[in-house]
Amino acid sequence: MASNTPLPDDVNALSGPQKAAIMMLSLGDEQATKLFAMMADDEIREISTIMAGLGTVNSATVEALFVEFANAMSSLGNLVGTYENTERLLLKSLSKDRVQFIMEEMRGPAGRTMWDKLGNVNEQVLANYLKNEYPQTVAVVLSKIKSTHASNVLALLPESFAMEVIMRMLRMESIQKEILDGVEQTLRTEFMSNLAKSARRDSHELVAEIFNNLDRNTENRFMSALEERNREAADRIKSLMFTFEDLSRIDSQGIQVILRNAEKDKLALALKGASETVRELMFKNMSERAGKMLREDMEAMGAVRLRDVDEAQAAIVTMAKELANSGEIFISEGKDKDELIY
């Protein structure tokens, strides 16, 4: 996936594709679409990937690249390269299916082939998708990805279904090209397309992440003001936020991982300001001896500042998100225990 890597200050240090991407953004829709129409797929993919990750390009850089168009460029000011702008430009000159394919390649997990890409998808996410497919389809998929990844996925499938898959794999000889192409196309149009869409971040997600990092008083103040101006946006942001109290959405195995990774002093401080539900969840997943020691540490602290509690809780929430992103724990959406965020 493209990232917003800062551009070099020296224009001469820009690569050819970076210069081309900036030029495409600066030309406008009509001229850019004409150029895209004359490019090969690999050229479009390379330039589009860079365009989507450019972020803000300052006007000085644009002017240095296009001295002969300095007057026109200076009126444009900064250019912003985003997935949405790139997709809009591509749709002007390419078919919707072709654009969808290119954007999925950019947004989806890294890898040259579909099977390479599947190897970079979290096994829990892949297992959740495959458990609703035919056993024969799953057998084909597991036979094409790395054995270590396949074993992790297989272990997460329902046992009876997993045995059906194993039996199909044992009986499977050479896979006909038509069958393989059909499975690959299904994965591309259904699974990878949905995965790519889920990777998009809208403005509500961005604000929710910012709010997560505010202290409690500031967050409450901003949220109250937002509720007065836009109740719908406030409710959406609340649903996207992940707070210390949301640790209750993690199963026992995940809580135990958090307890093993948390700093003991931060955990004690965080639990001082936690609800009884979260406290009991933590203690339930500790040994009796460890729980007793933690309670004693909390009592020994006496009165603590709310700001210190907020900071401790924020540190544990950040750690929980990192563990979820790495696939070590899974956080339920709350509506369906099988739904995950990652």
C-alpha positions, 0 to 999 in steps of 0.5 A: 500500500502506498504511504505518504513518504516526504518528498526530497527538498531537492527537485533533482533528487525526485525519481522519474516516476515521482515527477510524472505523478506530480505532473499528472496531478497538475495537468487537470482531468482532460490532459491527464486522461489522454496520457493515461489512455496511452500508457500500459497497465504496469505504467499506470499502476506505478504512477497511480501508486505514487500519485495516491501516496504523494500527499501534499506537494508544495507549490515550490516543487511544482514550479521547479518541475514546470518552470515553463508553466510557472504562472499557471502552476502558481495559481494552483498552490498545493496539490493533494494526491489521494486514492480518490483523486487518482481513481477519479482521473483513471475513470475518465479514460479507463473502464470501471473494471480496469480501474477497480483492478488497478485500485485493488492492486494498490490498496490490497495486501502486497504481492505480485500474484493473487496467491502472494497477496493471500499470503499477506492476509491475516489468517483469521480474516482469511479463515472467516472468509473461507469458512463460507466457501465450498470445501473444494474451493478452500482446498485449492486456496490452501494448496496454493499458499505457503504451507505455514500460512495454510496450516494457521488458516486450517486450524481456525476453520470449524473442525468438521469443515476443516476435515472436509477440506483435508479430504478434498486436498488428499484427493486433489491431483493437478488443478485444471487451469480453468478451475484455478482461474475461476477461483482466482477471479472469485477471490479478486472480485469478492474477497480482495475487493471487500478487503481493499474497501475496508482498508479505506479510511474516511474522515470519521475514522481519522477524527475518531483516532484523534479523539482516542488520543485526547485526554478525557476532559478535552475529548468530552468537551469536543464530543459535546460540541460536535453533538450540538452541531452534527449528532449523526457525525458524533454518533459515527465517531463514537462507534469508531472510537476504541477506549479502555472500556472497549477492552471488554470486547476482547476475548479471554485469550486476547486479554491474557496477551494484553496482561503479558505485555502491559507494564504492571505499574501502568496497568494498576494505574489504568484500572484505578479509573476503570469500570467494575466490568473491565476490572473484573475482566482483567482479574478473571484472566489472572492467577489468584496470586497475580490478581492479589498483588495487583489489587495491593498495588492499586490500594497502595497508590492511594489517590491518583490524578485523573490525567495520570489514569488517562495516560495509563489507559491510553498507553494500554489502548495503544498497545491493544491496537498494535497487538490487533494490527499484528494479528495477536489479538482480535477485537469484536465489533460488538454487533457480531462476535465474529466480526473483527477490526484489524 
